[in-house]
Amino acid sequence: MSSEAGTLAERLAAVQASIAGACRRAGRDPADVTLLPVSKTFGADVVREALGLGLHRFGENKAQEVQAKAAALAGEPVEWVLIGHLQTNKAKMVAAHASEVQSLDRPELAVALDKALQARGRAIDVLVQVKTSPEETKSGIAPDRLLPFLNELKAFSSLRLRGLMTLAEASEDEERVRACFRMLYRLRDRARDAGHPVDRLSMGMSGDYAVAIAEGSTEVRIGSAIFGARTHKA
């Protein structure tokens, strides 16, 4: 797979170097920030090439796409991470194929996922998505509902709480973007003080991950910078 921006291997190396540079500028160890490649809209052949480069976890927006790629890559050491808004009627699909959901944002989804996972005898990692942006198009639980929701999650043995996730405001004003990440960091500290296992902070994408890293992100979600320009929307 080649493009004007180079091969997949070259783009991946450039992104990894850029993340490491952002960590150093923030006074952080690059080993403390994980890269989640976002393969949404790219085919199984591209994911297979990425597997050959040592990647194994891939972020996807849609349960249907996870299902299709899981079938095409059956037997491969792939872990699918659902990062997009999830409808409760897709819980069975996710329970069958995903190893992690980063967009858990409401009690009814927790109920649906737990039921589907219990039926399969499985458990998965989950991150709770918090709405830190004022944009109506962004999903996530309201910040003032986070602690009560985390308490509710204790009832679901198949959902292993690991951390929090957010999408920052789409703004040219870096301070508005930074404020979203800073809010999630503070909410994480508050949740940890209350005894919740939420060490992970999934925040930062292609356009804002350097800011996210400076504000404490432990995982950045990068798609097109690795895989190239998308031909259609997810």
mmCIF file of the C-alpha atoms, coordinates in Angstrom:
data_MODEL
# 
_entry.id   MODEL 
# 
loop_
_atom_site.group_PDB 
_atom_site.id 
_atom_site.type_symbol 
_atom_site.label_atom_id 
_atom_site.label_alt_id 
_atom_site.label_comp_id 
_atom_site.label_asym_id 
_atom_site.label_entity_id 
_atom_site.label_seq_id 
_atom_site.pdbx_PDB_ins_code 
_atom_site.Cartn_x 
_atom_site.Cartn_y 
_atom_site.Cartn_z 
_atom_site.occupancy 
_atom_site.B_iso_or_equiv 
_atom_site.pdbx_formal_charge 
_atom_site.auth_seq_id 
_atom_site.auth_comp_id 
_atom_site.auth_asym_id 
_atom_site.auth_atom_id 
_atom_site.pdbx_PDB_model_num 
ATOM 1   C CA . MET A 1 1   ? 0.000   0.000   0.000  1.00 0.00 ? 1   MET A CA 1 
ATOM 2   C CA . SER A 1 2   ? 1.624   3.202   -1.169 1.00 0.00 ? 2   SER A CA 1 
ATOM 3   C CA . SER A 1 3   ? 0.571   6.821   -1.449 1.00 0.00 ? 3   SER A CA 1 
ATOM 4   C CA . GLU A 1 4   ? 2.084   10.224  -1.922 1.00 0.00 ? 4   GLU A CA 1 
ATOM 5   C CA . ALA A 1 5   ? 2.631   10.273  1.834  1.00 0.00 ? 5   ALA A CA 1 
ATOM 6   C CA . GLY A 1 6   ? 4.641   7.048   1.664  1.00 0.00 ? 6   GLY A CA 1 
ATOM 7   C CA . THR A 1 7   ? 3.935   3.461   2.596  1.00 0.00 ? 7   THR A CA 1 
ATOM 8   C CA . LEU A 1 8   ? 1.889   2.316   5.547  1.00 0.00 ? 8   LEU A CA 1 
ATOM 9   C CA . ALA A 1 9   ? 5.107   1.393   7.338  1.00 0.00 ? 9   ALA A CA 1 
ATOM 10  C CA . GLU A 1 10  ? 6.555   4.861   6.742  1.00 0.00 ? 10  GLU A CA 1 
ATOM 11  C CA . ARG A 1 11  ? 3.413   6.644   7.904  1.00 0.00 ? 11  ARG A CA 1 
ATOM 12  C CA . LEU A 1 12  ? 3.225   4.492   11.033 1.00 0.00 ? 12  LEU A CA 1 
ATOM 13  C CA . ALA A 1 13  ? 6.864   5.231   11.867 1.00 0.00 ? 13  ALA A CA 1 
ATOM 14  C CA . ALA A 1 14  ? 6.283   8.963   11.351 1.00 0.00 ? 14  ALA A CA 1 
ATOM 15  C CA . VAL A 1 15  ? 3.260   8.938   13.680 1.00 0.00 ? 15  VAL A CA 1 
ATOM 16  C CA . GLN A 1 16  ? 5.129   6.966   16.337 1.00 0.00 ? 16  GLN A CA 1 
ATOM 17  C CA . ALA A 1 17  ? 8.034   9.430   16.151 1.00 0.00 ? 17  ALA A CA 1 
ATOM 18  C CA . SER A 1 18  ? 5.636   12.368  16.391 1.00 0.00 ? 18  SER A CA 1 
ATOM 19  C CA . ILE A 1 19  ? 3.932   10.909  19.466 1.00 0.00 ? 19  ILE A CA 1 
ATOM 20  C CA . ALA A 1 20  ? 7.317   10.332  21.095 1.00 0.00 ? 20  ALA A CA 1 
ATOM 21  C CA . GLY A 1 21  ? 8.268   13.943  20.354 1.00 0.00 ? 21  GLY A CA 1 
ATOM 22  C CA . ALA A 1 22  ? 5.027   15.231  21.881 1.00 0.00 ? 22  ALA A CA 1 
ATOM 23  C CA . CYS A 1 23  ? 5.723   13.147  24.981 1.00 0.00 ? 23  CYS A CA 1 
ATOM 24  C CA . ARG A 1 24  ? 9.230   14.519  25.359 1.00 0.00 ? 24  ARG A CA 1 
ATOM 25  C CA . ARG A 1 25  ? 8.000   18.105  24.983 1.00 0.00 ? 25  ARG A CA 1 
ATOM 26  C CA . ALA A 1 26  ? 5.456   17.412  27.717 1.00 0.00 ? 26  ALA A CA 1 
ATOM 27  C CA . GLY A 1 27  ? 8.108   15.900  29.976 1.00 0.00 ? 27  GLY A CA 1 
ATOM 28  C CA . ARG A 1 28  ? 6.544   12.450  29.715 1.00 0.00 ? 28  ARG A CA 1 
ATOM 29  C CA . ASP A 1 29  ? 7.881   8.987   28.937 1.00 0.00 ? 29  ASP A CA 1 
ATOM 30  C CA . PRO A 1 30  ? 6.731   7.902   25.437 1.00 0.00 ? 30  PRO A CA 1 
ATOM 31  C CA . ALA A 1 31  ? 6.167   4.424   26.875 1.00 0.00 ? 31  ALA A CA 1 
ATOM 32  C CA . ASP A 1 32  ? 3.275   5.860   28.907 1.00 0.00 ? 32  ASP A CA 1 
ATOM 33  C CA . VAL A 1 33  ? 1.214   6.746   25.807 1.00 0.00 ? 33  VAL A CA 1 
ATOM 34  C CA . THR A 1 34  ? -0.356  3.993   23.696 1.00 0.00 ? 34  THR A CA 1 
ATOM 35  C CA . LEU A 1 35  ? -1.234  4.364   20.027 1.00 0.00 ? 35  LEU A CA 1 
ATOM 36  C CA . LEU A 1 36  ? -4.627  3.012   18.954 1.00 0.00 ? 36  LEU A CA 1 
ATOM 37  C CA . PRO A 1 37  ? -4.692  2.825   15.126 1.00 0.00 ? 37  PRO A CA 1 
ATOM 38  C CA . VAL A 1 38  ? -8.186  3.633   13.838 1.00 0.00 ? 38  VAL A CA 1 
ATOM 39  C CA . SER A 1 39  ? -8.928  1.421   10.854 1.00 0.00 ? 39  SER A CA 1 
ATOM 40  C CA . LYS A 1 40  ? -12.534 2.501   10.248 1.00 0.00 ? 40  LYS A CA 1 
ATOM 41  C CA . THR A 1 41  ? -13.530 2.436   6.539  1.00 0.00 ? 41  THR A CA 1 
ATOM 42  C CA . PHE A 1 42  ? -10.331 0.608   5.549  1.00 0.00 ? 42  PHE A CA 1 
ATOM 43  C CA . GLY A 1 43  ? -10.596 -2.975  4.378  1.00 0.00 ? 43  GLY A CA 1 
ATOM 44  C CA . ALA A 1 44  ? -9.357  -6.190  5.916  1.00 0.00 ? 44  ALA A CA 1 
ATOM 45  C CA . ASP A 1 45  ? -6.385  -6.218  3.538  1.00 0.00 ? 45  ASP A CA 1 
ATOM 46  C CA . VAL A 1 46  ? -5.111  -2.966  5.062  1.00 0.00 ? 46  VAL A CA 1 
ATOM 47  C CA . VAL A 1 47  ? -5.549  -4.333  8.581  1.00 0.00 ? 47  VAL A CA 1 
ATOM 48  C CA . ARG A 1 48  ? -3.677  -7.475  7.552  1.00 0.00 ? 48  ARG A CA 1 
ATOM 49  C CA . GLU A 1 49  ? -0.777  -5.324  6.329  1.00 0.00 ? 49  GLU A CA 1 
ATOM 50  C CA . ALA A 1 50  ? -0.796  -3.448  9.635  1.00 0.00 ? 50  ALA A CA 1 
ATOM 51  C CA . LEU A 1 51  ? -0.695  -6.749  11.518 1.00 0.00 ? 51  LEU A CA 1 
ATOM 52  C CA . GLY A 1 52  ? 2.511   -7.498  9.659  1.00 0.00 ? 52  GLY A CA 1 
ATOM 53  C CA . LEU A 1 53  ? 3.968   -4.296  11.093 1.00 0.00 ? 53  LEU A CA 1 
ATOM 54  C CA . GLY A 1 54  ? 3.335   -5.421  14.651 1.00 0.00 ? 54  GLY A CA 1 
ATOM 55  C CA . LEU A 1 55  ? -0.026  -3.739  15.298 1.00 0.00 ? 55  LEU A CA 1 
ATOM 56  C CA . HIS A 1 56  ? -2.805  -5.837  16.781 1.00 0.00 ? 56  HIS A CA 1 
ATOM 57  C CA . ARG A 1 57  ? -5.404  -3.492  18.326 1.00 0.00 ? 57  ARG A CA 1 
ATOM 58  C CA . PHE A 1 58  ? -7.604  -1.525  15.947 1.00 0.00 ? 58  PHE A CA 1 
ATOM 59  C CA . GLY A 1 59  ? -10.250 1.102   16.627 1.00 0.00 ? 59  GLY A CA 1 
ATOM 60  C CA . GLU A 1 60  ? -13.540 0.921   14.745 1.00 0.00 ? 60  GLU A CA 1 
ATOM 61  C CA . ASN A 1 61  ? -16.600 3.170   14.746 1.00 0.00 ? 61  ASN A CA 1 
ATOM 62  C CA . LYS A 1 62  ? -19.289 0.675   13.746 1.00 0.00 ? 62  LYS A CA 1 
ATOM 63  C CA . ALA A 1 63  ? -20.224 -2.727  15.088 1.00 0.00 ? 63  ALA A CA 1 
ATOM 64  C CA . GLN A 1 64  ? -21.140 -3.902  11.584 1.00 0.00 ? 64  GLN A CA 1 
ATOM 65  C CA . GLU A 1 65  ? -17.660 -3.108  10.325 1.00 0.00 ? 65  GLU A CA 1 
ATOM 66  C CA . VAL A 1 66  ? -16.075 -4.977  13.220 1.00 0.00 ? 66  VAL A CA 1 
ATOM 67  C CA . GLN A 1 67  ? -18.220 -7.995  12.404 1.00 0.00 ? 67  GLN A CA 1 
ATOM 68  C CA . ALA A 1 68  ? -17.267 -7.963  8.725  1.00 0.00 ? 68  ALA A CA 1 
ATOM 69  C CA . LYS A 1 69  ? -13.546 -7.535  9.339  1.00 0.00 ? 69  LYS A CA 1 
ATOM 70  C CA . ALA A 1 70  ? -13.525 -10.129 12.113 1.00 0.00 ? 70  ALA A CA 1 
ATOM 71  C CA . ALA A 1 71  ? -14.958 -12.636 9.668  1.00 0.00 ? 71  ALA A CA 1 
ATOM 72  C CA . ALA A 1 72  ? -12.427 -11.721 6.975  1.00 0.00 ? 72  ALA A CA 1 
ATOM 73  C CA . LEU A 1 73  ? -9.535  -11.951 9.450  1.00 0.00 ? 73  LEU A CA 1 
ATOM 74  C CA . ALA A 1 74  ? -10.667 -15.013 11.389 1.00 0.00 ? 74  ALA A CA 1 
ATOM 75  C CA . GLY A 1 75  ? -7.714  -16.676 13.060 1.00 0.00 ? 75  GLY A CA 1 
ATOM 76  C CA . GLU A 1 76  ? -5.559  -13.535 13.026 1.00 0.00 ? 76  GLU A CA 1 
ATOM 77  C CA . PRO A 1 77  ? -4.385  -12.035 16.355 1.00 0.00 ? 77  PRO A CA 1 
ATOM 78  C CA . VAL A 1 78  ? -6.641  -8.972  16.152 1.00 0.00 ? 78  VAL A CA 1 
ATOM 79  C CA . GLU A 1 79  ? -8.260  -7.081  19.022 1.00 0.00 ? 79  GLU A CA 1 
ATOM 80  C CA . TRP A 1 80  ? -11.159 -4.865  17.961 1.00 0.00 ? 80  TRP A CA 1 
ATOM 81  C CA . VAL A 1 81  ? -11.866 -1.719  19.957 1.00 0.00 ? 81  VAL A CA 1 
ATOM 82  C CA . LEU A 1 82  ? -15.241 -0.028  19.474 1.00 0.00 ? 82  LEU A CA 1 
ATOM 83  C CA . ILE A 1 83  ? -14.737 3.746   19.702 1.00 0.00 ? 83  ILE A CA 1 
ATOM 84  C CA . GLY A 1 84  ? -17.872 5.020   17.961 1.00 0.00 ? 84  GLY A CA 1 
ATOM 85  C CA . HIS A 1 85  ? -21.336 5.682   19.372 1.00 0.00 ? 85  HIS A CA 1 
ATOM 86  C CA . LEU A 1 86  ? -22.969 2.318   19.999 1.00 0.00 ? 86  LEU A CA 1 
ATOM 87  C CA . GLN A 1 87  ? -26.662 1.539   19.697 1.00 0.00 ? 87  GLN A CA 1 
ATOM 88  C CA . THR A 1 88  ? -28.023 -0.937  22.210 1.00 0.00 ? 88  THR A CA 1 
ATOM 89  C CA . ASN A 1 89  ? -29.371 -3.182  19.418 1.00 0.00 ? 89  ASN A CA 1 
ATOM 90  C CA . LYS A 1 90  ? -25.770 -3.773  18.280 1.00 0.00 ? 90  LYS A CA 1 
ATOM 91  C CA . ALA A 1 91  ? -24.665 -5.077  21.687 1.00 0.00 ? 91  ALA A CA 1 
ATOM 92  C CA . LYS A 1 92  ? -24.766 -8.745  20.596 1.00 0.00 ? 92  LYS A CA 1 
ATOM 93  C CA . MET A 1 93  ? -22.518 -7.974  17.640 1.00 0.00 ? 93  MET A CA 1 
ATOM 94  C CA . VAL A 1 94  ? -20.006 -6.221  19.866 1.00 0.00 ? 94  VAL A CA 1 
ATOM 95  C CA . ALA A 1 95  ? -20.147 -8.984  22.470 1.00 0.00 ? 95  ALA A CA 1 
ATOM 96  C CA . ALA A 1 96  ? -19.233 -11.501 19.787 1.00 0.00 ? 96  ALA A CA 1 
ATOM 97  C CA . HIS A 1 97  ? -16.197 -9.717  18.388 1.00 0.00 ? 97  HIS A CA 1 
ATOM 98  C CA . ALA A 1 98  ? -14.868 -6.749  20.370 1.00 0.00 ? 98  ALA A CA 1 
ATOM 99  C CA . SER A 1 99  ? -12.256 -6.933  23.107 1.00 0.00 ? 99  SER A CA 1 
ATOM 100 C CA . GLU A 1 100 ? -12.966 -3.412  24.318 1.00 0.00 ? 100 GLU A CA 1 
ATOM 101 C CA . VAL A 1 101 ? -15.562 -0.636  24.131 1.00 0.00 ? 101 VAL A CA 1 
ATOM 102 C CA . GLN A 1 102 ? -14.407 2.951   24.686 1.00 0.00 ? 102 GLN A CA 1 
ATOM 103 C CA . SER A 1 103 ? -17.794 4.584   24.087 1.00 0.00 ? 103 SER A CA 1 
ATOM 104 C CA . LEU A 1 104 ? -19.853 3.309   27.020 1.00 0.00 ? 104 LEU A CA 1 
ATOM 105 C CA . ASP A 1 105 ? -21.973 6.332   27.904 1.00 0.00 ? 105 ASP A CA 1 
ATOM 106 C CA . ARG A 1 106 ? -25.337 5.330   29.359 1.00 0.00 ? 106 ARG A CA 1 
ATOM 107 C CA . PRO A 1 107 ? -26.934 2.770   31.698 1.00 0.00 ? 107 PRO A CA 1 
ATOM 108 C CA . GLU A 1 108 ? -29.113 1.108   29.053 1.00 0.00 ? 108 GLU A CA 1 
ATOM 109 C CA . LEU A 1 109 ? -26.028 0.345   26.949 1.00 0.00 ? 109 LEU A CA 1 
ATOM 110 C CA . ALA A 1 110 ? -24.295 -1.177  29.987 1.00 0.00 ? 110 ALA A CA 1 
ATOM 111 C CA . VAL A 1 111 ? -27.331 -3.397  30.545 1.00 0.00 ? 111 VAL A CA 1 
ATOM 112 C CA . ALA A 1 112 ? -27.431 -4.517  26.899 1.00 0.00 ? 112 ALA A CA 1 
ATOM 113 C CA . LEU A 1 113 ? -23.695 -5.213  26.719 1.00 0.00 ? 113 LEU A CA 1 
ATOM 114 C CA . ASP A 1 114 ? -23.640 -7.102  29.999 1.00 0.00 ? 114 ASP A CA 1 
ATOM 115 C CA . LYS A 1 115 ? -26.570 -9.279  28.956 1.00 0.00 ? 115 LYS A CA 1 
ATOM 116 C CA . ALA A 1 116 ? -24.977 -10.117 25.602 1.00 0.00 ? 116 ALA A CA 1 
ATOM 117 C CA . LEU A 1 117 ? -21.586 -10.814 27.149 1.00 0.00 ? 117 LEU A CA 1 
ATOM 118 C CA . GLN A 1 118 ? -23.008 -12.954 29.948 1.00 0.00 ? 118 GLN A CA 1 
ATOM 119 C CA . ALA A 1 119 ? -24.762 -15.067 27.315 1.00 0.00 ? 119 ALA A CA 1 
ATOM 120 C CA . ARG A 1 120 ? -21.372 -15.727 25.710 1.00 0.00 ? 120 ARG A CA 1 
ATOM 121 C CA . GLY A 1 121 ? -19.472 -16.163 28.955 1.00 0.00 ? 121 GLY A CA 1 
ATOM 122 C CA . ARG A 1 122 ? -17.216 -13.262 28.047 1.00 0.00 ? 122 ARG A CA 1 
ATOM 123 C CA . ALA A 1 123 ? -15.972 -10.096 29.712 1.00 0.00 ? 123 ALA A CA 1 
ATOM 124 C CA . ILE A 1 124 ? -14.440 -7.052  28.010 1.00 0.00 ? 124 ILE A CA 1 
ATOM 125 C CA . ASP A 1 125 ? -12.624 -3.878  28.983 1.00 0.00 ? 125 ASP A CA 1 
ATOM 126 C CA . VAL A 1 126 ? -14.642 -0.675  28.885 1.00 0.00 ? 126 VAL A CA 1 
ATOM 127 C CA . LEU A 1 127 ? -13.913 3.029   28.998 1.00 0.00 ? 127 LEU A CA 1 
ATOM 128 C CA . VAL A 1 128 ? -16.668 5.497   29.817 1.00 0.00 ? 128 VAL A CA 1 
ATOM 129 C CA . GLN A 1 129 ? -17.091 8.253   27.266 1.00 0.00 ? 129 GLN A CA 1 
ATOM 130 C CA . VAL A 1 130 ? -17.584 11.673  28.842 1.00 0.00 ? 130 VAL A CA 1 
ATOM 131 C CA . LYS A 1 131 ? -19.020 14.672  27.024 1.00 0.00 ? 131 LYS A CA 1 
ATOM 132 C CA . THR A 1 132 ? -16.504 17.446  27.611 1.00 0.00 ? 132 THR A CA 1 
ATOM 133 C CA . SER A 1 133 ? -17.420 19.479  24.526 1.00 0.00 ? 133 SER A CA 1 
ATOM 134 C CA . PRO A 1 134 ? -20.454 21.789  24.173 1.00 0.00 ? 134 PRO A CA 1 
ATOM 135 C CA . GLU A 1 135 ? -21.136 20.453  20.670 1.00 0.00 ? 135 GLU A CA 1 
ATOM 136 C CA . GLU A 1 136 ? -24.482 18.672  20.323 1.00 0.00 ? 136 GLU A CA 1 
ATOM 137 C CA . THR A 1 137 ? -22.966 16.216  17.855 1.00 0.00 ? 137 THR A CA 1 
ATOM 138 C CA . LYS A 1 138 ? -20.611 14.785  20.471 1.00 0.00 ? 138 LYS A CA 1 
ATOM 139 C CA . SER A 1 139 ? -21.726 11.819  22.559 1.00 0.00 ? 139 SER A CA 1 
ATOM 140 C CA . GLY A 1 140 ? -20.847 11.013  26.149 1.00 0.00 ? 140 GLY A CA 1 
ATOM 141 C CA . ILE A 1 141 ? -22.215 11.026  29.649 1.00 0.00 ? 141 ILE A CA 1 
ATOM 142 C CA . ALA A 1 142 ? -22.545 14.415  31.324 1.00 0.00 ? 142 ALA A CA 1 
ATOM 143 C CA . PRO A 1 143 ? -19.626 15.170  33.678 1.00 0.00 ? 143 PRO A CA 1 
ATOM 144 C CA . ASP A 1 144 ? -21.940 15.522  36.678 1.00 0.00 ? 144 ASP A CA 1 
ATOM 145 C CA . ARG A 1 145 ? -23.363 12.042  35.968 1.00 0.00 ? 145 ARG A CA 1 
ATOM 146 C CA . LEU A 1 146 ? -19.990 10.303  35.773 1.00 0.00 ? 146 LEU A CA 1 
ATOM 147 C CA . LEU A 1 147 ? -19.497 9.248   39.392 1.00 0.00 ? 147 LEU A CA 1 
ATOM 148 C CA . PRO A 1 148 ? -23.047 7.901   39.817 1.00 0.00 ? 148 PRO A CA 1 
ATOM 149 C CA . PHE A 1 149 ? -22.655 5.984   36.531 1.00 0.00 ? 149 PHE A CA 1 
ATOM 150 C CA . LEU A 1 150 ? -19.340 4.492   37.616 1.00 0.00 ? 150 LEU A CA 1 
ATOM 151 C CA . ASN A 1 151 ? -21.040 3.285   40.783 1.00 0.00 ? 151 ASN A CA 1 
ATOM 152 C CA . GLU A 1 152 ? -23.781 1.663   38.690 1.00 0.00 ? 152 GLU A CA 1 
ATOM 153 C CA . LEU A 1 153 ? -21.189 -0.181  36.597 1.00 0.00 ? 153 LEU A CA 1 
ATOM 154 C CA . LYS A 1 154 ? -20.083 -2.183  39.627 1.00 0.00 ? 154 LYS A CA 1 
ATOM 155 C CA . ALA A 1 155 ? -23.183 -4.335  39.130 1.00 0.00 ? 155 ALA A CA 1 
ATOM 156 C CA . PHE A 1 156 ? -22.002 -5.595  35.721 1.00 0.00 ? 156 PHE A CA 1 
ATOM 157 C CA . SER A 1 157 ? -19.351 -8.278  36.119 1.00 0.00 ? 157 SER A CA 1 
ATOM 158 C CA . SER A 1 158 ? -18.714 -8.615  32.382 1.00 0.00 ? 158 SER A CA 1 
ATOM 159 C CA . LEU A 1 159 ? -17.695 -4.948  32.034 1.00 0.00 ? 159 LEU A CA 1 
ATOM 160 C CA . ARG A 1 160 ? -14.149 -4.367  33.277 1.00 0.00 ? 160 ARG A CA 1 
ATOM 161 C CA . LEU A 1 161 ? -13.842 -0.634  33.890 1.00 0.00 ? 161 LEU A CA 1 
ATOM 162 C CA . ARG A 1 162 ? -10.433 0.652   32.784 1.00 0.00 ? 162 ARG A CA 1 
ATOM 163 C CA . GLY A 1 163 ? -10.702 4.392   32.197 1.00 0.00 ? 163 GLY A CA 1 
ATOM 164 C CA . LEU A 1 164 ? -12.346 7.336   30.474 1.00 0.00 ? 164 LEU A CA 1 
ATOM 165 C CA . MET A 1 165 ? -12.574 8.576   26.890 1.00 0.00 ? 165 MET A CA 1 
ATOM 166 C CA . THR A 1 166 ? -13.556 11.880  25.302 1.00 0.00 ? 166 THR A CA 1 
ATOM 167 C CA . LEU A 1 167 ? -13.731 13.782  22.023 1.00 0.00 ? 167 LEU A CA 1 
ATOM 168 C CA . ALA A 1 168 ? -12.520 17.350  22.323 1.00 0.00 ? 168 ALA A CA 1 
ATOM 169 C CA . GLU A 1 169 ? -14.303 20.289  20.766 1.00 0.00 ? 169 GLU A CA 1 
ATOM 170 C CA . ALA A 1 170 ? -13.540 20.725  17.061 1.00 0.00 ? 170 ALA A CA 1 
ATOM 171 C CA . SER A 1 171 ? -12.069 24.199  17.329 1.00 0.00 ? 171 SER A CA 1 
ATOM 172 C CA . GLU A 1 172 ? -9.153  26.201  15.937 1.00 0.00 ? 172 GLU A CA 1 
ATOM 173 C CA . ASP A 1 173 ? -8.781  27.659  19.429 1.00 0.00 ? 173 ASP A CA 1 
ATOM 174 C CA . GLU A 1 174 ? -6.267  25.389  21.144 1.00 0.00 ? 174 GLU A CA 1 
ATOM 175 C CA . GLU A 1 175 ? -7.356  26.538  24.587 1.00 0.00 ? 175 GLU A CA 1 
ATOM 176 C CA . ARG A 1 176 ? -10.909 25.309  23.964 1.00 0.00 ? 176 ARG A CA 1 
ATOM 177 C CA . VAL A 1 177 ? -9.519  21.931  22.908 1.00 0.00 ? 177 VAL A CA 1 
ATOM 178 C CA . ARG A 1 178 ? -7.152  21.858  25.888 1.00 0.00 ? 178 ARG A CA 1 
ATOM 179 C CA . ALA A 1 179 ? -10.016 22.617  28.259 1.00 0.00 ? 179 ALA A CA 1 
ATOM 180 C CA . CYS A 1 180 ? -11.824 19.437  27.185 1.00 0.00 ? 180 CYS A CA 1 
ATOM 181 C CA . PHE A 1 181 ? -8.790  17.269  27.886 1.00 0.00 ? 181 PHE A CA 1 
ATOM 182 C CA . ARG A 1 182 ? -8.086  19.031  31.155 1.00 0.00 ? 182 ARG A CA 1 
ATOM 183 C CA . MET A 1 183 ? -11.661 18.417  32.274 1.00 0.00 ? 183 MET A CA 1 
ATOM 184 C CA . LEU A 1 184 ? -11.359 14.680  31.611 1.00 0.00 ? 184 LEU A CA 1 
ATOM 185 C CA . TYR A 1 185 ? -8.058  14.511  33.502 1.00 0.00 ? 185 TYR A CA 1 
ATOM 186 C CA . ARG A 1 186 ? -9.631  16.170  36.527 1.00 0.00 ? 186 ARG A CA 1 
ATOM 187 C CA . LEU A 1 187 ? -12.676 13.900  36.335 1.00 0.00 ? 187 LEU A CA 1 
ATOM 188 C CA . ARG A 1 188 ? -10.355 10.894  36.207 1.00 0.00 ? 188 ARG A CA 1 
ATOM 189 C CA . ASP A 1 189 ? -8.589  12.075  39.358 1.00 0.00 ? 189 ASP A CA 1 
ATOM 190 C CA . ARG A 1 190 ? -11.922 12.586  41.098 1.00 0.00 ? 190 ARG A CA 1 
ATOM 191 C CA . ALA A 1 191 ? -13.093 9.125   40.059 1.00 0.00 ? 191 ALA A CA 1 
ATOM 192 C CA . ARG A 1 192 ? -9.861  7.498   41.219 1.00 0.00 ? 192 ARG A CA 1 
ATOM 193 C CA . ASP A 1 193 ? -10.138 9.276   44.557 1.00 0.00 ? 193 ASP A CA 1 
ATOM 194 C CA . ALA A 1 194 ? -13.587 7.694   44.846 1.00 0.00 ? 194 ALA A CA 1 
ATOM 195 C CA . GLY A 1 195 ? -12.047 4.251   44.337 1.00 0.00 ? 195 GLY A CA 1 
ATOM 196 C CA . HIS A 1 196 ? -12.817 3.607   40.670 1.00 0.00 ? 196 HIS A CA 1 
ATOM 197 C CA . PRO A 1 197 ? -10.206 1.839   38.465 1.00 0.00 ? 197 PRO A CA 1 
ATOM 198 C CA . VAL A 1 198 ? -9.954  4.481   35.736 1.00 0.00 ? 198 VAL A CA 1 
ATOM 199 C CA . ASP A 1 199 ? -6.215  4.823   35.106 1.00 0.00 ? 199 ASP A CA 1 
ATOM 200 C CA . ARG A 1 200 ? -6.534  5.040   31.332 1.00 0.00 ? 200 ARG A CA 1 
ATOM 201 C CA . LEU A 1 201 ? -7.364  8.283   29.505 1.00 0.00 ? 201 LEU A CA 1 
ATOM 202 C CA . SER A 1 202 ? -8.195  7.825   25.827 1.00 0.00 ? 202 SER A CA 1 
ATOM 203 C CA . MET A 1 203 ? -8.098  11.319  24.385 1.00 0.00 ? 203 MET A CA 1 
ATOM 204 C CA . GLY A 1 204 ? -6.523  12.889  21.346 1.00 0.00 ? 204 GLY A CA 1 
ATOM 205 C CA . MET A 1 205 ? -6.850  12.222  17.621 1.00 0.00 ? 205 MET A CA 1 
ATOM 206 C CA . SER A 1 206 ? -4.876  13.177  14.517 1.00 0.00 ? 206 SER A CA 1 
ATOM 207 C CA . GLY A 1 207 ? -5.469  16.910  14.843 1.00 0.00 ? 207 GLY A CA 1 
ATOM 208 C CA . ASP A 1 208 ? -5.078  17.362  18.588 1.00 0.00 ? 208 ASP A CA 1 
ATOM 209 C CA . TYR A 1 209 ? -3.090  14.497  20.075 1.00 0.00 ? 209 TYR A CA 1 
ATOM 210 C CA . ALA A 1 210 ? -0.074  16.641  21.003 1.00 0.00 ? 210 ALA A CA 1 
ATOM 211 C CA . VAL A 1 211 ? -2.335  18.809  23.172 1.00 0.00 ? 211 VAL A CA 1 
ATOM 212 C CA . ALA A 1 212 ? -3.954  15.680  24.626 1.00 0.00 ? 212 ALA A CA 1 
ATOM 213 C CA . ILE A 1 213 ? -0.567  14.222  25.523 1.00 0.00 ? 213 ILE A CA 1 
ATOM 214 C CA . ALA A 1 214 ? 0.407   17.477  27.239 1.00 0.00 ? 214 ALA A CA 1 
ATOM 215 C CA . GLU A 1 215 ? -2.804  17.196  29.288 1.00 0.00 ? 215 GLU A CA 1 
ATOM 216 C CA . GLY A 1 216 ? -2.215  13.620  30.411 1.00 0.00 ? 216 GLY A CA 1 
ATOM 217 C CA . SER A 1 217 ? -3.599  11.307  27.723 1.00 0.00 ? 217 SER A CA 1 
ATOM 218 C CA . THR A 1 218 ? -2.517  7.678   28.010 1.00 0.00 ? 218 THR A CA 1 
ATOM 219 C CA . GLU A 1 219 ? -3.868  6.645   24.588 1.00 0.00 ? 219 GLU A CA 1 
ATOM 220 C CA . VAL A 1 220 ? -4.293  8.522   21.316 1.00 0.00 ? 220 VAL A CA 1 
ATOM 221 C CA . ARG A 1 221 ? -6.570  7.379   18.491 1.00 0.00 ? 221 ARG A CA 1 
ATOM 222 C CA . ILE A 1 222 ? -4.976  7.948   15.074 1.00 0.00 ? 222 ILE A CA 1 
ATOM 223 C CA . GLY A 1 223 ? -6.515  6.968   11.738 1.00 0.00 ? 223 GLY A CA 1 
ATOM 224 C CA . SER A 1 224 ? -5.785  8.698   8.436  1.00 0.00 ? 224 SER A CA 1 
ATOM 225 C CA . ALA A 1 225 ? -2.264  9.781   9.422  1.00 0.00 ? 225 ALA A CA 1 
ATOM 226 C CA . ILE A 1 226 ? -1.434  6.060   9.504  1.00 0.00 ? 226 ILE A CA 1 
ATOM 227 C CA . PHE A 1 227 ? -3.736  4.507   6.936  1.00 0.00 ? 227 PHE A CA 1 
ATOM 228 C CA . GLY A 1 228 ? -4.036  7.372   4.453  1.00 0.00 ? 228 GLY A CA 1 
ATOM 229 C CA . ALA A 1 229 ? -6.960  9.437   3.204  1.00 0.00 ? 229 ALA A CA 1 
ATOM 230 C CA . ARG A 1 230 ? -10.361 7.818   3.621  1.00 0.00 ? 230 ARG A CA 1 
ATOM 231 C CA . THR A 1 231 ? -12.455 7.326   0.510  1.00 0.00 ? 231 THR A CA 1 
ATOM 232 C CA . HIS A 1 232 ? -15.779 7.538   2.349  1.00 0.00 ? 232 HIS A CA 1 
ATOM 233 C CA . LYS A 1 233 ? -17.165 8.445   5.736  1.00 0.00 ? 233 LYS A CA 1 
ATOM 234 C CA . ALA A 1 234 ? -17.652 5.977   8.544  1.00 0.00 ? 234 ALA A CA 1 
# 
